[in-house]
């Protein structure tokens, strides 16, 4: 099994045609900056999809960082915005919350 990390979201989208299913999995992490007087909150969104190359499974992944100064942004809003972007690429793509990376890596060993 192979894991390919793609730094740029635009490049990640270019590889979507290699997927073996319409589900794009995501993980969402919210990190508050402690010790900082601002109300700045950082969100990390990890996107994953599965592909197959000959007999090997491939996990493509990327990470999006979003900084919110208002602290009003929540996970559901971020998910909705990403789903809208994916729907423009292909309306059949579905964003699913899940930790596919851990499941994928557990099968590889």
N, CA and C atoms as a LAMMPS dump frame, in Angstrom:
ITEM: TIMESTEP
0
ITEM: NUMBER OF ATOMS
327
ITEM: BOX BOUNDS ff ff ff
-5.0000000000000000e+02 5.0000000000000000e+02
-5.0000000000000000e+02 5.0000000000000000e+02
-5.0000000000000000e+02 5.0000000000000000e+02
ITEM: ATOMS id mol type element x y z
1 1 1 N 0.836 -1.179 0
2 1 2 C 0 0 0
3 1 3 C 0.879 1.24 0
4 2 1 N 0.376 2.27 -0.629
5 2 2 C 1.141 3.491 -0.837
6 2 3 C 0.33 4.675 -0.32
7 3 1 N 1 5.617 0.347
8 3 2 C 0.374 6.869 0.776
9 3 3 C 1.068 8.001 0.031
10 4 1 N 0.258 8.838 -0.632
11 4 2 C 0.8 9.984 -1.356
12 4 3 C 0.21 11.243 -0.755
13 5 1 N 1.072 12.083 -0.189
14 5 2 C 0.625 13.359 0.366
15 5 3 C 0.834 14.433 -0.682
16 6 1 N -0.212 15.202 -0.942
17 6 2 C -0.167 16.26 -1.941
18 6 3 C -0.283 17.595 -1.214
19 7 1 N 0.707 18.455 -1.388
20 7 2 C 0.761 19.715 -0.649
21 7 3 C -0.318 20.711 -1.05
22 8 1 N -0.677 20.736 -2.288
23 8 2 C -1.553 21.778 -2.81
24 8 3 C -2.939 21.207 -3.122
25 9 1 N -3.976 21.872 -2.651
26 9 2 C -5.355 21.386 -2.854
27 9 3 C -5.711 21.323 -4.34
28 10 1 N -5.194 22.256 -5.14
29 10 2 C -5.483 22.23 -6.581
30 10 3 C -4.901 20.966 -7.222
31 11 1 N -3.721 20.572 -6.787
32 11 2 C -3.122 19.334 -7.294
33 11 3 C -3.909 18.117 -6.821
34 12 1 N -4.376 18.157 -5.584
35 12 2 C -5.201 17.074 -5.036
36 12 3 C -6.442 16.862 -5.905
37 13 1 N -7.077 17.945 -6.274
38 13 2 C -8.283 17.869 -7.115
39 13 3 C -7.957 17.255 -8.475
40 14 1 N -6.768 17.539 -9.004
41 14 2 C -6.368 16.98 -10.294
42 14 3 C -6.262 15.449 -10.26
43 15 1 N -5.976 14.892 -9.086
44 15 2 C -5.833 13.446 -8.955
45 15 3 C -7.162 12.742 -8.664
46 16 1 N -8.235 13.471 -8.488
47 16 2 C -9.521 12.864 -8.133
48 16 3 C -10.022 11.868 -9.172
49 17 1 N -9.623 12.02 -10.416
50 17 2 C -10.081 11.081 -11.444
51 17 3 C -9.493 9.684 -11.25
52 18 1 N -8.51 9.537 -10.38
53 18 2 C -7.902 8.235 -10.104
54 18 3 C -8.62 7.472 -8.991
55 19 1 N -9.606 8.084 -8.354
56 19 2 C -10.281 7.461 -7.208
57 19 3 C -11.073 6.225 -7.627
58 20 1 N -11.261 5.314 -6.663
59 20 2 C -12.004 4.087 -6.948
60 20 3 C -13.434 4.154 -6.402
61 21 1 N -13.769 5.231 -5.694
62 21 2 C -15.133 5.424 -5.205
63 21 3 C -15.406 6.914 -5.1
64 22 1 N -16.655 7.292 -4.925
65 22 2 C -17.034 8.703 -4.909
66 22 3 C -16.881 9.367 -3.555
67 23 1 N -16.464 8.621 -2.544
68 23 2 C -16.334 9.185 -1.213
69 23 3 C -14.951 9.803 -1.024
70 24 1 N -14.964 11.036 -0.529
71 24 2 C -13.752 11.727 -0.122
72 24 3 C -13.856 11.848 1.396
73 25 1 N -12.925 11.262 2.103
74 25 2 C -12.974 11.255 3.56
75 25 3 C -12.265 12.485 4.106
76 26 1 N -12.759 12.977 5.246
77 26 2 C -12.096 14.119 5.854
78 26 3 C -11.992 13.96 7.356
79 27 1 N -10.941 14.559 7.885
80 27 2 C -10.728 14.681 9.325
81 27 3 C -10.622 16.168 9.614
82 28 1 N -11.132 16.567 10.738
83 28 2 C -11.226 17.969 11.091
84 28 3 C -10.581 18.169 12.461
85 29 1 N -9.614 19.067 12.544
86 29 2 C -8.984 19.373 13.832
87 29 3 C -9.024 20.879 14.053
88 30 1 N -9.442 21.264 15.233
89 30 2 C -9.514 22.668 15.605
90 30 3 C -8.471 22.92 16.68
91 31 1 N -7.598 23.914 16.456
92 31 2 C -6.547 24.211 17.412
93 31 3 C -6.64 25.679 17.816
94 32 1 N -6.848 25.93 19.091
95 32 2 C -6.802 27.289 19.614
96 32 3 C -5.368 27.61 19.963
97 33 1 N -4.979 28.822 19.715
98 33 2 C -3.62 29.239 20.046
99 33 3 C -3.612 29.72 21.495
100 34 1 N -3.047 28.92 22.364
101 34 2 C -2.989 29.279 23.774
102 34 3 C -1.864 30.264 24.025
103 35 1 N -2.082 31.139 24.985
104 35 2 C -1.076 32.137 25.316
105 35 3 C -1.091 33.333 24.386
106 36 1 N -1.963 33.315 23.4
107 36 2 C -2.074 34.409 22.45
108 36 3 C -3.279 35.248 22.853
109 37 1 N -3.163 36.553 22.847
110 37 2 C -4.266 37.413 23.26
111 37 3 C -5.365 37.508 22.21
112 38 1 N -5.065 37.14 20.988
113 38 2 C -6.097 37.173 19.943
114 38 3 C -7.007 35.956 20.085
115 39 1 N -8.134 36.013 19.446
116 39 2 C -9.088 34.904 19.45
117 39 3 C -8.891 34.013 18.229
118 40 1 N -7.698 34.009 17.701
119 40 2 C -7.412 33.277 16.48
120 40 3 C -7.508 31.764 16.707
121 41 1 N -8.235 31.103 15.825
122 41 2 C -8.397 29.658 15.875
123 41 3 C -7.939 29.09 14.536
124 42 1 N -7.165 28.004 14.592
125 42 2 C -6.702 27.372 13.351
126 42 3 C -7.405 26.04 13.163
127 43 1 N -7.888 25.822 11.969
128 43 2 C -8.534 24.57 11.604
129 43 3 C -7.623 23.836 10.643
130 44 1 N -7.462 22.535 10.845
131 44 2 C -6.762 21.675 9.902
132 44 3 C -7.783 20.688 9.358
133 45 1 N -7.898 20.641 8.061
134 45 2 C -8.808 19.706 7.409
135 45 3 C -7.957 18.793 6.537
136 46 1 N -8.039 17.495 6.802
137 46 2 C -7.321 16.501 6.025
138 46 3 C -8.317 15.818 5.094
139 47 1 N -8.001 15.764 3.811
140 47 2 C -8.841 15.097 2.822
141 47 3 C -8.11 13.856 2.315
142 48 1 N -8.863 12.756 2.128
143 48 2 C -8.28 11.486 1.693
144 48 3 C -9.206 10.823 0.669
145 49 1 N -8.614 10.139 -0.29
146 49 2 C -9.398 9.241 -1.135
147 49 3 C -8.528 8.065 -1.544
148 50 1 N -9.187 6.981 -1.902
149 50 2 C -8.491 5.747 -2.268
150 50 3 C -8.42 5.59 -3.776
151 51 1 N -7.331 5.013 -4.2
152 51 2 C -7.09 4.724 -5.607
153 51 3 C -6.452 3.339 -5.682
154 52 1 N -6.317 2.831 -6.883
155 52 2 C -5.67 1.544 -7.061
156 52 3 C -4.735 1.631 -8.266
157 53 1 N -3.518 1.148 -8.066
158 53 2 C -2.536 1.082 -9.139
159 53 3 C -2.097 -0.369 -9.224
160 54 1 N -2.47 -1.009 -10.307
161 54 2 C -2.237 -2.438 -10.491
162 54 3 C -2.796 -3.185 -9.287
163 55 1 N -1.956 -3.834 -8.498
164 55 2 C -2.441 -4.602 -7.348
165 55 3 C -2.327 -3.845 -6.025
166 56 1 N -1.859 -2.613 -6.062
167 56 2 C -1.631 -1.845 -4.837
168 56 3 C -2.726 -0.808 -4.612
169 57 1 N -3.119 -0.663 -3.348
170 57 2 C -4.034 0.406 -2.964
171 57 3 C -3.202 1.649 -2.704
172 58 1 N -3.751 2.806 -3.069
173 58 2 C -3.059 4.076 -2.878
174 58 3 C -3.993 5.011 -2.132
175 59 1 N -3.474 5.645 -1.099
176 59 2 C -4.212 6.65 -0.346
177 59 3 C -3.634 8.01 -0.697
178 60 1 N -4.461 8.854 -1.33
179 60 2 C -4.065 10.232 -1.618
180 60 3 C -4.579 11.098 -0.479
181 61 1 N -3.762 12.034 -0.031
182 61 2 C -4.217 12.912 1.037
183 61 3 C -3.628 14.299 0.888
184 62 1 N -4.33 15.266 1.48
185 62 2 C -3.867 16.643 1.515
186 62 3 C -4.365 17.279 2.798
187 63 1 N -3.821 18.437 3.112
188 63 2 C -4.231 19.161 4.31
189 63 3 C -4.522 20.608 3.95
190 64 1 N -5.607 21.131 4.497
191 64 2 C -5.977 22.524 4.312
192 64 3 C -5.919 23.19 5.68
193 65 1 N -5.25 24.337 5.77
194 65 2 C -5.217 25.117 7.001
195 65 3 C -6.088 26.351 6.822
196 66 1 N -6.969 26.586 7.775
197 66 2 C -7.828 27.759 7.767
198 66 3 C -7.663 28.459 9.108
199 67 1 N -7.411 29.749 9.073
200 67 2 C -7.316 30.532 10.298
201 67 3 C -8.538 31.425 10.379
202 68 1 N -9.205 31.392 11.526
203 68 2 C -10.428 32.173 11.728
204 68 3 C -10.198 33.122 12.897
205 69 1 N -10.336 34.405 12.64
206 69 2 C -10.142 35.395 13.694
207 69 3 C -11.409 35.631 14.499
208 70 1 N -12.555 35.324 13.923
209 70 2 C -13.814 35.619 14.599
210 70 3 C -14.252 34.501 15.539
211 71 1 N -13.694 33.325 15.429
212 71 2 C -14.048 32.114 16.184
213 71 3 C -15.501 31.694 15.961
214 72 1 N -16.12 32.21 14.912
215 72 2 C -17.505 31.824 14.636
216 72 3 C -17.597 30.676 13.636
217 73 1 N -16.51 30.379 12.974
218 73 2 C -16.497 29.309 11.989
219 73 3 C -16.545 27.96 12.696
220 74 1 N -17.383 27.043 12.213
221 74 2 C -17.465 25.731 12.853
222 74 3 C -17.263 24.62 11.821
223 75 1 N -17.175 23.412 12.311
224 75 2 C -16.881 22.255 11.465
225 75 3 C -17.913 22.077 10.358
226 76 1 N -19.168 22.248 10.664
227 76 2 C -20.222 22.041 9.664
228 76 3 C -20.112 23.06 8.525
229 77 1 N -19.784 24.296 8.851
230 77 2 C -19.609 25.322 7.814
231 77 3 C -18.436 24.976 6.897
232 78 1 N -17.338 24.546 7.493
233 78 2 C -16.158 24.178 6.706
234 78 3 C -16.491 22.995 5.806
235 79 1 N -17.173 21.993 6.348
236 79 2 C -17.566 20.816 5.557
237 79 3 C -18.443 21.232 4.38
238 80 1 N -19.402 22.118 4.627
239 80 2 C -20.304 22.579 3.568
240 80 3 C -19.53 23.283 2.452
241 81 1 N -18.578 24.132 2.82
242 81 2 C -17.788 24.85 1.812
243 81 3 C -16.943 23.881 0.974
244 82 1 N -16.337 22.905 1.63
245 82 2 C -15.526 21.929 0.887
246 82 3 C -16.412 21.085 -0.015
247 83 1 N -17.587 20.696 0.475
248 83 2 C -18.523 19.909 -0.346
249 83 3 C -18.945 20.696 -1.585
250 84 1 N -19.163 21.991 -1.436
251 84 2 C -19.525 22.829 -2.582
252 84 3 C -18.416 22.826 -3.632
253 85 1 N -17.175 22.918 -3.178
254 85 2 C -16.04 22.904 -4.104
255 85 3 C -15.952 21.559 -4.818
256 86 1 N -16.085 20.47 -4.061
257 86 2 C -16.024 19.137 -4.666
258 86 3 C -17.173 18.913 -5.649
259 87 1 N -18.349 19.44 -5.333
260 87 2 C -19.505 19.278 -6.221
261 87 3 C -19.279 19.975 -7.561
262 88 1 N -18.512 21.053 -7.55
263 88 2 C -18.197 21.736 -8.808
264 88 3 C -17.268 20.885 -9.664
265 89 1 N -16.387 20.138 -9.009
266 89 2 C -15.474 19.246 -9.732
267 89 3 C -16.241 18.062 -10.292
268 90 1 N -17.072 17.456 -9.44
269 90 2 C -17.878 16.302 -9.838
270 90 3 C -19.057 16.194 -8.873
271 91 1 N -20.295 16.341 -9.348
272 91 2 C -21.464 16.33 -8.456
273 91 3 C -21.651 15.018 -7.687
274 92 1 N -21.037 13.928 -8.134
275 92 2 C -21.227 12.648 -7.444
276 92 3 C -20.294 12.474 -6.24
277 93 1 N -19.316 13.378 -6.065
278 93 2 C -18.388 13.272 -4.942
279 93 3 C -19.094 13.578 -3.631
280 94 1 N -18.841 12.734 -2.63
281 94 2 C -19.463 12.915 -1.324
282 94 3 C -18.375 13.024 -0.266
283 95 1 N -18.493 14.036 0.569
284 95 2 C -17.554 14.252 1.656
285 95 3 C -18.038 13.489 2.878
286 96 1 N -17.209 12.576 3.381
287 96 2 C -17.57 11.695 4.492
288 96 3 C -16.588 11.912 5.632
289 97 1 N -17.123 12.125 6.83
290 97 2 C -16.235 12.272 7.988
291 97 3 C -15.755 10.888 8.404
292 98 1 N -14.444 10.749 8.51
293 98 2 C -13.888 9.466 8.909
294 98 3 C -12.383 9.461 8.835
295 99 1 N -11.796 8.565 9.599
296 99 2 C -10.344 8.459 9.657
297 99 3 C -9.898 7.285 8.802
298 100 1 N -10.031 7.436 7.511
299 100 2 C -9.687 6.373 6.575
300 100 3 C -8.192 6.076 6.596
301 101 1 N -7.368 7.059 6.936
302 101 2 C -5.912 6.848 6.943
303 101 3 C -5.524 5.739 7.923
304 102 1 N -6.061 5.774 9.14
305 102 2 C -5.731 4.748 10.13
306 102 3 C -6.217 3.363 9.692
307 103 1 N -7.414 3.311 9.133
308 103 2 C -7.955 2.039 8.639
309 103 3 C -7.082 1.527 7.498
310 104 1 N -6.755 2.391 6.587
311 104 2 C -5.928 2.03 5.439
312 104 3 C -4.57 1.499 5.886
313 105 1 N -3.914 2.208 6.81
314 105 2 C -2.597 1.782 7.264
315 105 3 C -2.653 0.492 8.065
316 106 1 N -3.753 0.251 8.783
317 106 2 C -3.857 -0.995 9.551
318 106 3 C -3.953 -2.202 8.62
319 107 1 N -4.561 -2.048 7.457
320 107 2 C -4.637 -3.144 6.49
321 107 3 C -3.304 -3.406 5.806
322 108 1 N -2.436 -2.404 5.778
323 108 2 C -1.18 -2.565 5.072
324 108 3 C -0.167 -3.384 5.871
325 109 1 N -0.429 -3.588 7.166
326 109 2 C 0.522 -4.328 7.993
327 109 3 C -0.032 -5.646 8.342
